[in-house]
Amino acid sequence: DAYDYSKAQVPGPLTPEMEARQAMRKREQKAARRQREEQQRKQREQEEREREEQQRFVALSDREKRALAAEQRLAAQLGVPTLRTPGSVDLSAPRCWSCGTSL
């Protein structure tokens, strides 16, 4: 009674419904943040794999690059998907021969 709360625009006490809404909003925000972090982690992993593939491709000799390109063309003509073994170079997209960046 000592203060005029309406004039100071101080809201009233929290009701159980308001507390439940705030708790729900915080849970949703936390879930959204976890999902964003998971997407960022997957993005970083994808970028790291791409960098590794790029480095592997750059390390190949010109002869090996030509052989890979020929294998890719042959597989495309036959309609056979290219097989990838661990440590092999990804042939899903053409790459720049000098820097290895996917075109």
C-alpha positions as CSV (number, residue, x, y, z in Angstrom):
1,D,0.0,0.0,0.0
2,A,3.0,2.3,0.4
3,Y,3.6,2.4,-3.3
4,D,1.5,2.9,-6.4
5,Y,2.4,-0.2,-8.5
6,S,0.1,0.6,-11.3
7,K,1.7,4.0,-11.8
8,A,5.1,2.4,-11.7
9,Q,3.9,-0.2,-14.2
10,V,5.0,-3.1,-12.1
11,P,3.3,-6.3,-13.1
12,G,1.4,-8.3,-10.6
13,P,2.6,-11.6,-9.1
14,L,3.2,-14.6,-11.3
15,T,0.3,-17.0,-11.6
16,P,0.9,-20.8,-11.9
17,E,-0.1,-20.5,-15.6
18,M,2.5,-17.8,-16.2
19,E,5.2,-19.8,-14.4
20,A,4.3,-22.9,-16.5
21,R,4.5,-20.9,-19.7
22,Q,7.9,-19.5,-18.7
23,A,9.1,-23.0,-17.9
24,M,7.8,-24.3,-21.2
25,R,9.4,-21.4,-23.1
26,K,12.8,-22.1,-21.4
27,R,12.5,-25.8,-22.3
28,E,11.8,-25.0,-25.9
29,Q,14.6,-22.5,-26.1
30,K,17.0,-25.1,-24.5
31,A,15.9,-27.7,-27.0
32,A,16.3,-25.3,-29.9
33,R,19.8,-24.3,-28.7
34,R,20.8,-28.0,-28.5
35,Q,19.5,-28.6,-32.0
36,R,21.4,-25.5,-33.3
37,E,24.6,-26.7,-31.6
38,E,24.1,-30.2,-33.1
39,Q,23.6,-28.7,-36.6
40,Q,26.7,-26.6,-36.1
41,R,28.7,-29.6,-35.0
42,K,27.5,-31.6,-38.1
43,Q,28.4,-28.6,-40.3
44,R,31.9,-28.4,-38.8
45,E,32.4,-32.2,-39.3
46,Q,31.3,-31.9,-42.9
47,E,33.6,-29.0,-43.5
48,E,36.5,-30.9,-41.9
49,R,35.8,-34.0,-44.1
50,E,35.7,-31.7,-47.2
51,R,39.1,-30.2,-46.3
52,E,40.5,-33.7,-45.8
53,E,39.2,-34.8,-49.2
54,Q,40.6,-31.6,-50.8
55,Q,44.0,-32.2,-49.2
56,R,44.0,-35.8,-50.4
57,F,43.0,-34.8,-53.9
58,V,45.7,-32.1,-54.0
59,A,48.3,-34.6,-52.9
60,L,47.5,-36.9,-55.9
61,S,49.8,-36.8,-58.9
62,D,48.4,-35.6,-62.3
63,R,48.4,-39.2,-63.5
64,E,46.3,-40.3,-60.6
65,K,43.9,-37.4,-61.1
66,R,43.5,-38.3,-64.8
67,A,42.9,-41.9,-63.8
68,L,40.2,-40.9,-61.3
69,A,38.5,-38.6,-63.9
70,A,38.5,-41.5,-66.4
71,E,37.0,-43.9,-63.8
72,Q,34.3,-41.3,-63.1
73,R,33.5,-40.9,-66.8
74,L,33.3,-44.6,-67.3
75,A,31.1,-45.1,-64.2
76,A,28.8,-42.3,-65.5
77,Q,28.5,-43.9,-68.9
78,L,27.7,-47.3,-67.4
79,G,25.4,-45.8,-64.8
80,V,27.3,-47.6,-62.0
81,P,27.7,-45.7,-58.8
82,T,31.4,-45.2,-57.9
83,L,32.6,-47.2,-54.9
84,R,34.5,-45.4,-52.2
85,T,36.9,-47.1,-49.9
86,P,38.2,-45.6,-46.7
87,G,40.9,-43.1,-47.6
88,S,39.8,-42.7,-51.2
89,V,39.0,-39.4,-52.9
90,D,35.3,-38.4,-53.2
91,L,34.4,-38.3,-56.9
92,S,30.8,-37.1,-56.4
93,A,31.8,-33.6,-57.8
94,P,34.5,-32.4,-60.1
95,R,37.4,-30.7,-58.4
96,C,39.9,-28.0,-59.4
97,W,43.2,-29.8,-60.3
98,S,45.4,-27.2,-58.7
99,C,43.7,-26.5,-55.4
100,G,41.3,-29.5,-55.0
101,T,38.2,-27.4,-54.4
102,S,35.0,-29.0,-55.3
103,L,33.5,-27.3,-58.4
